[in-house]
């Protein structure tokens, strides 16, 4: 079930066709922090209830970053490589406190750095998706040579250097920790792991020792990737145990069981209280994990660009905007900053290559819009469909066409109609809402060039004018963002 969950979530970030989210969009929504930020208390309550019953199976089955660590740990062929270590409680609760403070203070960049699902999303978007696209393009080339169009070429491009570096460093650090020490990141750094670990202490089912059968062989401790089993004292740190079951499989004497530990009342004629264990057959472990996941799921339900192969086209350069543009549905820059975890799912899913990670200090890695590679088409609402936190609220196509996220601004010194004395009007022809009209530069001169005049009350800030403007490297018309969106 962990593999199914991992492949599903990863597939959403790699999906270049835009169809997978119709089937698997519930998977990001059952992640703990996205559900919490979306104020989906049903899912949050369900995850806490699962933890109180089964322990931290969220970390071993549902969280993609946790499953990724297990996969990386398997690359180390050395068996019996772990050992018990005491919990670094001061660091665990410090990281949890930092995340809470970052959330309350609205420091989205710090919050995003600590969010486990978001860390995995950045790794998938910036490291795995380019590899996936290269593979797709190789297949497209092969299919094209056979006159088949089963595959099509997709551009792979650098969405943001700072976010790429952060994703790479995160992957390397977590990879080394997992390869050498297993779940160190989960049980030392991850705030979600620390929070769920508090509830896991009181879980109904736990890994428990039958001291009469234990031979102190230490196999359980050596195979515990959470380093939470002390075979010498026959104890388990349940706040760190992720209920993976490795110890149950490695114990040759049946001294460990995944069970509910209950105290039986003292019987007449017996001087000591007998402790009995209502055990669960280890063969049913897969069934329990499958049931837990199913319950949660049910709740959520090419070379250079050329123009006609005649001349190279110079790439556009992003203008310096006074106010960044946030996607339609985000409502405001404030809402985006407070609720976005910078998981990059919207960035990876954007078919128009408009969304990219912010480089601002307070909003680092959160999505913002720029129109060098495309524009925000009025009929596309993909980002609002995939956002699991409500940072980009779902909007319909009709509603999107009336949401003003910014307004166009004309720059005279860049306009080819002024600099080259040629007729253009590209911005007016392609404006989907008719907010641009071509007017003479000098109404008293018949030979004066026609320039764009923007009706800022009608403009929705989609960026069609900026993207399709022939001026290079800076467009003669660009979109300035609005702090708060409004309907026009």
C-alpha positions as CSV (number, residue, x, y, z in Angstrom):
1,X,0.0,0.0,0.0
2,X,2.9,2.3,0.6
3,X,4.2,1.6,-2.9
4,X,0.8,2.3,-4.3
5,X,0.6,5.6,-2.5
6,X,4.1,6.6,-3.4
7,X,3.6,5.9,-7.1
8,X,0.3,7.7,-7.2
9,X,1.6,10.9,-5.5
10,X,4.8,10.9,-7.6
11,X,2.7,10.3,-10.7
12,X,0.8,13.5,-10.1
13,X,4.0,15.5,-10.1
14,X,5.3,13.8,-13.2
15,X,2.0,13.9,-15.1
16,X,2.5,15.9,-18.3
17,X,-0.8,14.9,-19.9
18,X,-3.0,16.5,-17.2
19,X,-5.3,13.5,-16.8
20,X,-3.9,11.7,-13.8
21,X,-5.3,14.2,-11.3
22,X,-8.8,13.3,-12.3
23,X,-8.3,9.9,-10.6
24,X,-5.7,10.6,-7.9
25,X,-6.3,14.2,-6.8
26,X,-7.4,12.9,-3.4
27,X,-3.9,11.7,-2.6
28,X,-2.3,15.1,-1.8
29,X,-5.5,16.1,0.1
30,X,-4.9,13.3,2.6
31,X,-1.5,14.6,3.5
32,X,-1.5,16.0,7.0
33,X,-0.3,19.6,6.6
34,X,-2.2,20.2,3.3
35,X,-5.4,19.0,5.0
36,X,-4.7,21.1,8.1
37,X,-4.1,24.3,6.0
38,X,-7.2,23.5,3.9
39,X,-9.1,23.4,7.3
40,X,-10.3,19.9,6.3
41,X,-10.9,18.8,9.9
42,X,-12.5,15.5,8.7
43,X,-9.2,14.3,7.2
44,X,-7.1,15.7,10.0
45,X,-9.4,13.9,12.5
46,X,-9.2,10.7,10.5
47,X,-5.4,10.8,10.4
48,X,-5.2,11.4,14.1
49,X,-7.7,8.6,14.7
50,X,-5.7,6.2,12.6
51,X,-2.6,7.2,14.6
52,X,-4.4,6.5,17.9
53,X,-5.5,3.1,16.7
54,X,-2.5,1.8,14.6
55,X,0.4,4.1,15.5
56,X,2.4,6.2,13.0
57,X,1.3,4.3,9.9
58,X,0.8,7.7,8.2
59,X,4.6,8.0,8.1
60,X,5.1,4.6,6.7
61,X,2.2,4.3,4.2
62,X,0.7,7.7,3.3
63,X,3.6,10.2,3.5
64,X,5.6,10.0,0.2
65,X,8.7,11.4,1.8
66,X,8.7,8.7,4.4
67,X,8.3,6.0,1.7
68,X,11.1,7.6,-0.3
69,X,13.4,7.2,2.7
70,X,12.6,3.5,3.0
71,X,13.4,3.1,-0.7
72,X,16.7,4.9,-0.3
73,X,17.5,2.9,2.8
74,X,17.1,-0.3,0.7
75,X,20.0,0.8,-1.5
76,X,22.3,0.0,1.3
77,X,22.8,-3.7,0.9
78,X,24.2,-4.1,4.4
79,X,21.7,-6.0,6.6
80,X,21.3,-5.5,10.3
81,X,22.8,-2.1,10.1
82,X,20.7,-0.1,12.7
83,X,20.9,0.2,16.4
84,X,18.9,1.7,19.2
85,X,19.5,5.4,20.0
86,X,17.8,7.7,22.4
87,X,15.4,10.3,21.0
88,X,16.8,13.8,20.5
89,X,13.7,15.3,22.0
90,X,15.0,18.9,22.3
91,X,15.6,19.0,18.6
92,X,12.3,17.3,17.7
93,X,10.2,19.7,19.6
94,X,12.3,22.7,18.6
95,X,11.6,22.0,15.0
96,X,7.9,21.6,15.7
97,X,7.9,24.9,17.6
98,X,9.7,26.6,14.7
99,X,7.1,25.4,12.3
100,X,4.2,26.6,14.5
101,X,5.9,30.0,14.8
102,X,6.5,30.2,11.1
103,X,2.8,29.4,10.4
104,X,1.5,31.9,12.9
105,X,3.9,34.6,11.7
106,X,3.1,33.9,8.1
107,X,6.7,33.0,7.1
108,X,5.8,30.8,4.3
109,X,9.3,30.1,3.1
110,X,10.4,28.6,6.5
111,X,7.2,26.7,6.8
112,X,7.7,25.2,3.4
113,X,11.2,24.1,4.1
114,X,10.0,22.0,7.1
115,X,6.8,20.5,5.5
116,X,7.5,16.9,4.5
117,X,5.0,16.6,1.7
118,X,6.3,19.9,0.2
119,X,9.9,18.7,0.4
120,X,9.0,15.6,-1.6
121,X,7.0,17.7,-4.1
122,X,10.0,19.9,-4.8
123,X,12.2,16.8,-5.3
124,X,9.6,15.3,-7.7
125,X,9.1,18.5,-9.7
126,X,12.6,19.8,-10.0
127,X,14.6,16.5,-10.0
128,X,12.4,13.7,-11.2
129,X,10.1,15.5,-13.7
130,X,12.9,16.6,-16.0
131,X,14.2,13.0,-16.2
132,X,10.6,11.9,-16.9
133,X,10.3,14.5,-19.7
134,X,13.7,13.5,-21.2
135,X,12.5,9.9,-21.3
136,X,9.2,10.9,-22.9
137,X,10.9,13.0,-25.5
138,X,13.2,10.1,-26.4
139,X,10.1,7.9,-26.9
140,X,8.5,10.7,-28.9
141,X,11.6,10.8,-31.2
142,X,11.4,7.0,-31.7
143,X,7.7,7.2,-32.4
144,X,8.1,10.0,-34.8
145,X,10.5,8.1,-36.9
146,X,7.9,5.3,-37.1
147,X,5.2,7.8,-38.1
148,X,3.5,7.4,-34.8
149,X,2.2,10.2,-32.5
150,X,1.6,8.1,-29.4
151,X,4.1,10.5,-27.7
152,X,4.7,14.2,-28.1
153,X,7.7,16.4,-27.2
154,X,7.5,18.5,-24.0
155,X,9.9,21.3,-23.0
156,X,12.0,20.7,-20.0
157,X,13.1,24.0,-18.4
158,X,14.5,25.5,-15.3
159,X,11.6,26.9,-13.3
160,X,13.6,28.4,-10.6
161,X,17.3,28.0,-9.6
162,X,16.9,28.7,-5.9
163,X,14.1,26.1,-5.6
164,X,16.1,23.6,-7.7
165,X,19.1,24.0,-5.4
166,X,16.9,23.6,-2.3
167,X,15.3,20.4,-3.8
168,X,18.7,19.0,-4.6
169,X,20.2,19.7,-1.2
170,X,17.1,18.3,0.5
171,X,17.3,15.1,-1.5
172,X,21.1,14.6,-0.9
173,X,20.7,15.2,2.9
174,X,17.7,13.0,3.3
175,X,19.2,10.4,1.0
176,X,22.4,10.2,3.0
177,X,20.5,10.0,6.3
178,X,18.2,7.3,5.0
179,X,21.0,5.3,3.5
180,X,23.0,5.3,6.6
181,X,20.5,5.6,9.5
182,X,17.0,4.9,8.1
183,X,14.3,7.2,9.5
184,X,16.6,9.8,11.2
185,X,14.9,12.7,9.3
186,X,11.4,11.5,10.2
187,X,12.2,11.1,13.9
188,X,14.5,14.1,14.4
189,X,13.6,16.9,12.0
190,X,10.1,16.3,10.6
191,X,7.5,18.3,12.6
192,X,4.6,16.1,11.4
193,X,6.4,13.0,12.6
194,X,6.9,14.7,16.0
195,X,3.3,15.7,16.3
196,X,1.9,12.3,15.3
197,X,4.5,10.7,17.5
198,X,2.9,12.4,20.5
199,X,-0.4,10.7,19.7
200,X,1.3,7.4,18.8
201,X,2.3,7.0,22.4
202,X,-1.3,6.2,23.2
203,X,-2.1,4.1,20.1
204,X,-4.3,1.0,20.6
205,X,-2.0,-1.3,18.7
206,X,1.7,-1.3,19.4
207,X,4.8,-3.5,18.9
208,X,5.1,-5.3,22.3
209,X,7.6,-7.7,23.7
210,X,6.9,-11.2,25.1
211,X,9.8,-11.2,27.4
212,X,9.5,-15.0,28.0
213,X,10.3,-15.7,24.4
214,X,13.0,-13.0,23.8
215,X,16.5,-14.4,23.5
216,X,18.2,-10.9,23.4
217,X,19.5,-11.6,19.9
218,X,19.2,-7.9,19.1
219,X,17.8,-8.6,15.6
220,X,14.8,-6.3,16.2
221,X,17.1,-3.4,17.1
222,X,19.4,-4.0,14.2
223,X,16.5,-4.0,11.7
224,X,14.5,-1.1,13.2
225,X,15.0,1.8,10.8
226,X,13.4,4.2,13.4
227,X,16.1,3.2,16.0
228,X,13.4,3.0,18.6
229,X,13.7,-0.6,19.9
230,X,15.9,-1.3,22.9
231,X,16.2,-5.0,23.1
232,X,18.1,-4.9,26.3
233,X,15.3,-3.3,28.3
234,X,12.5,-4.8,26.1
235,X,11.1,-1.4,25.4
236,X,9.9,0.5,22.3
237,X,9.8,4.2,21.9
238,X,6.3,4.5,20.4
239,X,6.7,8.2,19.5
240,X,9.3,7.2,16.9
241,X,7.9,3.8,15.8
242,X,6.4,4.0,12.3
243,X,4.7,0.5,12.5
244,X,6.6,-0.8,9.5
245,X,6.7,-4.3,10.9
246,X,10.4,-5.0,10.1
247,X,11.1,-6.2,13.6
248,X,8.2,-8.6,13.5
249,X,9.5,-10.2,10.4
250,X,13.1,-10.5,11.7
251,X,12.3,-12.0,15.1
252,X,12.8,-15.7,14.9
253,X,11.4,-16.5,18.3
254,X,8.0,-14.8,18.1
255,X,9.0,-12.4,20.9
256,X,7.4,-9.4,19.2
257,X,3.8,-8.9,18.4
258,X,1.7,-6.0,16.9
259,X,-0.9,-6.1,19.6
260,X,-3.1,-4.3,22.1
261,X,-1.6,-4.5,25.6
262,X,-4.3,-4.8,28.3
263,X,-4.2,-5.4,32.0
264,X,-6.3,-8.3,33.2
265,X,-8.0,-8.0,36.6
266,X,-6.4,-9.9,39.5
267,X,-8.1,-13.3,39.9
268,X,-9.0,-14.9,43.2
269,X,-6.1,-17.0,44.5
270,X,-3.4,-15.2,42.6
271,X,-1.0,-12.8,44.4
272,X,0.1,-10.9,41.4
273,X,-1.6,-9.0,38.6
274,X,-1.4,-11.0,35.4
275,X,-0.7,-9.1,32.2
276,X,-2.2,-10.5,29.0
277,X,-1.7,-9.5,25.5
278,X,-4.5,-9.4,23.1
279,X,-2.4,-10.0,20.0
280,X,-3.1,-9.4,16.3
281,X,-1.8,-12.1,13.9
282,X,1.2,-10.5,12.1
283,X,-0.2,-12.0,8.9
284,X,-3.0,-9.5,9.2
285,X,-0.7,-6.5,9.1
286,X,-1.1,-5.9,5.4
287,X,-4.9,-6.0,5.8
288,X,-4.8,-3.4,8.6
289,X,-2.6,-1.1,6.6
290,X,-4.8,-1.5,3.5
291,X,-7.9,-0.8,5.6
292,X,-6.4,2.4,7.1
293,X,-5.4,3.7,3.7
294,X,-8.8,2.8,2.1
295,X,-10.6,4.6,4.9
296,X,-8.5,7.8,4.4
297,X,-9.0,7.7,0.7
298,X,-12.7,7.3,1.0
299,X,-12.9,10.4,3.1
300,X,-11.0,12.6,0.6
301,X,-12.6,11.6,-2.6
302,X,14.6,20.6,-28.6
303,X,16.9,23.0,-29.8
304,X,16.5,26.7,-30.6
305,X,13.1,28.2,-31.2
306,X,12.8,29.6,-34.6
307,X,10.2,31.5,-36.6
308,X,9.5,29.6,-39.8
309,X,13.1,28.3,-39.6
310,X,14.3,31.6,-40.8
311,X,15.6,33.5,-37.8
312,X,16.4,32.8,-34.2
313,X,14.0,34.2,-31.7
314,X,15.5,35.9,-28.7
315,X,14.1,34.7,-25.4
316,X,12.0,37.1,-23.4
317,X,13.2,38.5,-20.1
318,X,10.9,38.8,-17.1
319,X,10.0,42.4,-16.3
320,X,10.5,43.8,-12.8
321,X,7.1,43.8,-11.3
322,X,6.3,46.0,-8.3
323,X,3.7,43.4,-7.2
324,X,4.1,39.7,-8.0
325,X,1.1,38.0,-9.7
326,X,-0.6,35.1,-7.8
327,X,-2.8,32.6,-9.7
328,X,-6.5,33.1,-10.1
329,X,-8.3,31.4,-7.2
330,X,-5.6,32.5,-4.7
331,X,-7.8,35.5,-3.8
332,X,-4.9,37.5,-2.5
333,X,-1.2,37.5,-1.9
334,X,-1.9,37.2,1.8
335,X,-4.0,34.1,1.4
336,X,-1.3,32.5,-0.8
337,X,1.4,33.3,1.7
338,X,-0.5,31.9,4.7
339,X,-1.8,28.7,3.1
340,X,0.7,27.6,0.5
341,X,3.2,24.9,1.4
342,X,5.2,25.4,-1.8
343,X,4.8,21.7,-2.8
344,X,5.1,22.7,-6.5
345,X,2.2,20.6,-7.6
346,X,0.5,23.5,-9.3
347,X,3.9,24.4,-10.9
348,X,4.4,20.9,-12.3
349,X,0.8,20.7,-13.5
350,X,0.6,24.1,-15.3
351,X,0.2,23.3,-19.0
352,X,1.0,26.9,-20.1
353,X,4.4,27.1,-18.2
354,X,3.2,30.3,-16.5
355,X,3.7,29.2,-12.8
356,X,7.2,29.2,-11.3
357,X,8.6,29.3,-7.8
358,X,9.0,32.7,-6.2
359,X,12.5,33.9,-5.3
360,X,11.3,36.4,-2.7
361,X,12.6,35.8,0.8
362,X,9.2,35.7,2.6
363,X,7.4,33.7,-0.2
364,X,10.4,31.6,-1.3
365,X,9.3,28.6,-3.5
366,X,5.6,29.6,-3.5
367,X,4.1,29.9,-7.0
368,X,3.9,33.2,-8.8
369,X,3.1,33.9,-12.5
370,X,5.3,35.2,-15.3
371,X,4.6,35.2,-19.0
372,X,7.8,34.6,-20.9
373,X,6.9,31.1,-22.0
374,X,3.1,31.3,-22.2
375,X,0.0,33.0,-20.7
376,X,-2.8,32.1,-18.4
377,X,-5.5,30.9,-20.7
378,X,-9.0,31.7,-19.5
379,X,-10.3,28.2,-20.1
380,X,-7.5,26.6,-17.9
381,X,-8.1,26.1,-14.2
382,X,-5.7,23.2,-13.6
383,X,-3.8,24.8,-10.7
384,X,-7.1,25.4,-8.8
385,X,-8.0,21.8,-9.3
386,X,-4.8,20.3,-7.9
387,X,-4.0,22.6,-5.0
388,X,-4.5,20.5,-1.8
389,X,-4.4,23.3,0.7
390,X,-6.9,25.9,-0.5
391,X,-4.1,28.4,-1.3
392,X,-5.6,28.3,-4.8
393,X,-9.3,27.7,-4.4
394,X,-11.2,25.8,-7.0
395,X,-12.7,28.1,-9.7
396,X,-14.7,27.3,-12.8
397,X,-13.9,28.5,-16.3
398,X,-16.6,31.1,-16.3
399,X,-15.6,32.5,-13.0
400,X,-11.9,32.7,-13.9
401,X,-12.6,34.9,-16.9
402,X,-13.9,37.6,-14.5
403,X,-11.2,37.5,-11.9
404,X,-8.7,40.3,-12.1
405,X,-5.3,39.2,-10.9
406,X,-3.5,42.3,-12.4
407,X,-3.6,44.8,-15.2
408,X,-1.5,45.5,-18.3
409,X,1.0,48.4,-18.5
410,X,2.3,49.8,-21.8
411,X,6.0,50.7,-22.0
412,X,6.5,53.2,-24.8
413,X,10.3,52.8,-25.2
414,X,9.9,49.0,-26.0
415,X,7.0,49.2,-28.4
416,X,8.0,48.3,-32.0
417,X,5.2,50.6,-33.3
418,X,7.2,53.5,-31.9
419,X,10.8,52.3,-32.2
420,X,10.5,50.7,-35.6
421,X,7.6,52.6,-37.1
422,X,5.7,49.4,-38.0
423,X,2.1,48.4,-37.5
424,X,1.6,45.8,-34.8
425,X,-1.5,45.5,-32.7
426,X,-0.6,42.0,-31.5
427,X,-1.6,42.7,-27.9
428,X,-5.1,44.1,-29.0
429,X,-5.8,41.2,-31.3
430,X,-5.1,38.5,-28.8
431,X,-6.6,40.0,-25.6
432,X,-9.3,37.5,-24.6
433,X,-11.5,40.1,-22.9
434,X,-11.1,43.0,-25.3
435,X,-9.4,45.3,-22.8
436,X,-6.9,46.7,-25.3
437,X,-7.7,49.1,-28.1
438,X,-5.2,50.5,-30.6
439,X,-5.2,54.3,-30.7
440,X,-3.0,56.9,-32.5
441,X,0.0,58.1,-30.6
442,X,-0.8,61.6,-31.7
443,X,-4.5,62.1,-32.5
444,X,-3.6,65.3,-34.5
445,X,-1.1,63.5,-36.8
446,X,-2.5,61.1,-39.4
447,X,0.8,59.4,-39.9
448,X,1.4,58.7,-36.2
449,X,1.8,55.0,-35.2
450,X,-1.1,53.2,-33.4
451,X,-0.3,52.2,-29.9
452,X,-2.2,50.1,-27.3
453,X,-4.5,51.7,-24.8
454,X,-5.4,49.5,-21.8
455,X,-8.8,49.6,-20.1
456,X,-7.5,48.6,-16.6
457,X,-11.1,48.1,-15.3
458,X,-11.6,45.4,-17.9
459,X,-8.2,43.8,-18.0
460,X,-7.9,40.5,-16.0
461,X,-4.1,40.2,-16.1
462,X,-3.9,36.9,-18.1
463,X,-0.7,38.0,-19.8
464,X,-1.7,37.2,-23.4
465,X,-0.5,40.6,-24.4
466,X,2.8,40.3,-22.6
467,X,3.6,36.9,-23.9
468,X,2.6,37.6,-27.6
469,X,4.3,41.0,-27.8
470,X,7.0,40.8,-30.5
471,X,9.4,43.1,-28.6
472,X,12.5,41.5,-27.3
473,X,14.0,40.9,-24.8
474,X,11.5,43.0,-22.8
475,X,7.9,43.2,-23.8
476,X,6.4,46.5,-24.6
477,X,3.4,45.6,-22.5
478,X,3.5,43.7,-19.2
479,X,1.2,42.8,-16.3
480,X,1.5,44.3,-12.9
481,X,0.0,42.1,-10.1
482,X,-2.7,43.0,-7.6
483,X,-2.3,42.3,-3.9
484,X,-6.0,41.5,-3.7
485,X,-7.9,40.0,-6.6
486,X,-11.3,41.3,-7.6
487,X,-14.1,40.4,-10.0
488,X,-14.7,42.6,-13.1
